[in-house]
Amino acid sequence: MLTDGEYRVYMVNFPGDIKGAMREDADGFISVYINDWLSPKAKKAAFLHEIRHAERNDLHNSLDIREAEAS
Protein backbone atom coordinates (compact mmCIF):
# COMPACT_ATOMS: atom_id res chain seq x y z
CA MET A 1 0.00 0.00 0.00
CA LEU A 2 1.31 3.43 -0.92
CA THR A 3 1.64 6.12 1.69
CA ASP A 4 1.30 9.86 1.12
CA GLY A 5 5.07 10.32 0.93
CA GLU A 6 5.45 7.87 -1.95
CA TYR A 7 3.50 9.79 -4.58
CA ARG A 8 2.51 13.25 -5.76
CA VAL A 9 -0.70 14.26 -7.47
CA TYR A 10 -0.79 16.79 -10.28
CA MET A 11 -3.88 18.34 -11.81
CA VAL A 12 -3.42 18.69 -15.56
CA ASN A 13 -5.55 19.43 -18.61
CA PHE A 14 -5.50 16.21 -20.60
CA PRO A 15 -6.84 16.19 -24.14
CA GLY A 16 -9.85 14.08 -25.07
CA ASP A 17 -11.33 11.67 -22.58
CA ILE A 18 -8.16 10.84 -20.60
CA LYS A 19 -9.09 10.86 -16.92
CA GLY A 20 -5.74 10.10 -15.36
CA ALA A 21 -2.29 8.61 -15.73
CA MET A 22 0.68 7.71 -13.60
CA ARG A 23 4.39 7.24 -13.99
CA GLU A 24 7.26 6.11 -11.84
CA ASP A 25 10.66 7.77 -11.80
CA ALA A 26 14.02 5.98 -11.53
CA ASP A 27 13.84 6.13 -7.72
CA GLY A 28 10.43 4.44 -7.61
CA PHE A 29 8.54 7.65 -6.80
CA ILE A 30 5.03 7.73 -8.29
CA SER A 31 3.51 10.78 -9.98
CA VAL A 32 -0.26 10.67 -10.50
CA TYR A 33 -1.80 12.99 -13.08
CA ILE A 34 -5.53 13.74 -12.90
CA ASN A 35 -7.55 15.61 -15.51
CA ASP A 36 -8.49 18.95 -13.97
CA TRP A 37 -11.63 19.17 -16.13
CA LEU A 38 -13.27 16.30 -14.21
CA SER A 39 -15.88 16.77 -11.51
CA PRO A 40 -14.66 16.34 -7.92
CA LYS A 41 -16.26 12.88 -7.78
CA ALA A 42 -14.64 11.83 -11.06
CA LYS A 43 -11.26 13.20 -9.92
CA LYS A 44 -11.42 11.02 -6.81
CA ALA A 45 -12.36 7.96 -8.88
CA ALA A 46 -9.51 8.63 -11.33
CA PHE A 47 -7.05 9.06 -8.46
CA LEU A 48 -8.09 5.77 -6.84
CA HIS A 49 -7.89 4.03 -10.23
CA GLU A 50 -4.32 5.23 -10.80
CA ILE A 51 -3.23 4.33 -7.25
CA ARG A 52 -4.57 0.79 -7.81
CA HIS A 53 -2.30 0.54 -10.87
CA ALA A 54 0.66 1.58 -8.73
CA GLU A 55 -0.20 -0.82 -5.91
CA ARG A 56 -0.58 -3.71 -8.39
CA ASN A 57 2.79 -2.78 -9.91
CA ASP A 58 1.22 -2.52 -13.36
CA LEU A 59 4.23 -0.62 -14.71
CA HIS A 60 6.43 -3.65 -14.10
CA ASN A 61 4.23 -6.64 -14.85
CA SER A 62 3.63 -8.40 -18.13
CA LEU A 63 0.07 -7.17 -18.62
CA ASP A 64 -0.82 -5.38 -21.81
CA ILE A 65 -2.34 -1.93 -21.16
CA ARG A 66 -5.77 -3.23 -22.14
CA GLU A 67 -5.44 -6.08 -19.63
CA ALA A 68 -4.28 -3.73 -16.88
CA GLU A 69 -7.21 -1.39 -17.51
CA ALA A 70 -9.70 -4.27 -17.54
CA SER A 71 -8.59 -5.72 -14.23
C-alpha positions in Angstrom: 0.0 0.0 0.0 1.3 3.4 -0.9 1.6 6.1 1.7 1.3 9.9 1.1 5.1 10.3 0.9 5.5 7.9 -2.0 3.5 9.8 -4.6 2.5 13.3 -5.8 -0.7 14.3 -7.5 -0.8 16.8 -10.3 -3.9 18.3 -11.8 -3.4 18.7 -15.6 -5.6 19.4 -18.6 -5.5 16.2 -20.6 -6.8 16.2 -24.1 -9.8 14.1 -25.1 -11.3 11.7 -22.6 -8.2 10.8 -20.6 -9.1 10.9 -16.9 -5.7 10.1 -15.4 -2.3 8.6 -15.7 0.7 7.7 -13.6 4.4 7.2 -14.0 7.3 6.1 -11.8 10.7 7.8 -11.8 14.0 6.0 -11.5 13.8 6.1 -7.7 10.4 4.4 -7.6 8.5 7.7 -6.8 5.0 7.7 -8.3 3.5 10.8 -10.0 -0.3 10.7 -10.5 -1.8 13.0 -13.1 -5.5 13.7 -12.9 -7.5 15.6 -15.5 -8.5 19.0 -14.0 -11.6 19.2 -16.1 -13.3 16.3 -14.2 -15.9 16.8 -11.5 -14.7 16.3 -7.9 -16.3 12.9 -7.8 -14.6 11.8 -11.1 -11.3 13.2 -9.9 -11.4 11.0 -6.8 -12.4 8.0 -8.9 -9.5 8.6 -11.3 -7.0 9.1 -8.5 -8.1 5.8 -6.8 -7.9 4.0 -10.2 -4.3 5.2 -10.8 -3.2 4.3 -7.3 -4.6 0.8 -7.8 -2.3 0.5 -10.9 0.7 1.6 -8.7 -0.2 -0.8 -5.9 -0.6 -3.7 -8.4 2.8 -2.8 -9.9 1.2 -2.5 -13.4 4.2 -0.6 -14.7 6.4 -3.6 -14.1 4.2 -6.6 -14.9 3.6 -8.4 -18.1 0.1 -7.2 -18.6 -0.8 -5.4 -21.8 -2.3 -1.9 -21.2 -5.8 -3.2 -22.1 -5.4 -6.1 -19.6 -4.3 -3.7 -16.9 -7.2 -1.4 -17.5 -9.7 -4.3 -17.5 -8.6 -5.7 -14.2 
